[in-house]
Amino acid sequence: MMRQIISVLLMLCFLLILTPLAGCGLRYVEVEHPEKFNSARLIDPNHSPFKITKSDTDPNKKTVTVTDLQPGKIILEKPCRVNYRKWGYWSIKTVIVDGRLPNGKKYPVYIDSGCSGPEILLSDIITRENNLETLCAAYKNDEQKLSPAKKREHTGLCFLPTLEIGELTIQKPICGYFPWHCEFQVLGVPLWQEKNLFLGVSIMSRFKYICFDNTKMQLEFSYNQSFQPEESVEWAHYPFALRKEDGRIMVDIPIAGQTCNIYFDTCGAGTMLKPGMWEKIRNKITATIPKDSKFLSYQHGFLPCRKTIVKKLDVGNIVLNNTEISILPEDTLYLSNIPGYISIWTFKDTSVVLDFERKLLWIKPRK
């Protein structure tokens, strides 16, 4: 039933975006005066990274500062598996699992290698619903003139005591929050509000490995044990590196017979290429004539692209049939300084493993 409801909402959303009515469709709702969103309460000075200092001259004036920011503690004795949220995997083509906050409330957790910086990011709605301590710096004068999309890259700090995912516990992670969220509105009334958490690459990379078993729709975390592929299966593996400036996973992998250094986005939806990489492979494949289209990005909304269907595409040891590729303009706001990406959805019919210990991307051959 839930999957049907979500599908109906998504269908309505796209219809209303294509044929907009006043107050209908997806909307970005920003926190007004983010500098006033601070809520550090100093509940327990031994367990809070925030410190409140009162002014000596003005008793009504308080200053909130960060006292100590350490990587979160990962507690996991042996590898554990959790199920994907099936509706999320099949509807928006990404891996989402259940996460529990200290009060027992469950929220969707996106496994997002494109989330750099904080170990965990969440929406402002979650901070309010759970009365979490926050610290959001005000926009600087030169940032006031930024476009709404650029302002949405601005994040604040948040104190999250613990996050549990199955048997995995993360204590006091470096946590941030977006001072905005998406809403689905009809005639100005919100029918749905975004309440997501994102597990970022900075904490993903601290595990020995993370396995995406797409055939079983299960995610496996391992903190202490190394990845050991089954002896009966000839897994292929390709080296990757975490880019210094943003931690993006850049893997060296053959695409259409051409070795490409490309971004592996665990939260991406398909395969996206910039013109340079598209030109590198286009003469090696058979594809339809690219047609003008749009795609939905998380922070920038709908952006232009061209889409084509490739009859047969080799990616590593996998052959994809009739797969869609989105070709982005060179000056796109999306994927700056990135030649393109492959994603979990590229390997939807098999399993892939991010082996952070050896810096290898393992791909299981399809049956």
Order of alpha helices (4+ residues) and beta strands (2+ residues): alpha-beta-beta-beta-beta-beta-alpha-beta-beta-beta-alpha-beta-alpha-beta-beta-beta-beta-beta-beta-beta-alpha-beta-beta-beta-beta-beta-beta-alpha-beta-beta-beta-beta-beta-beta
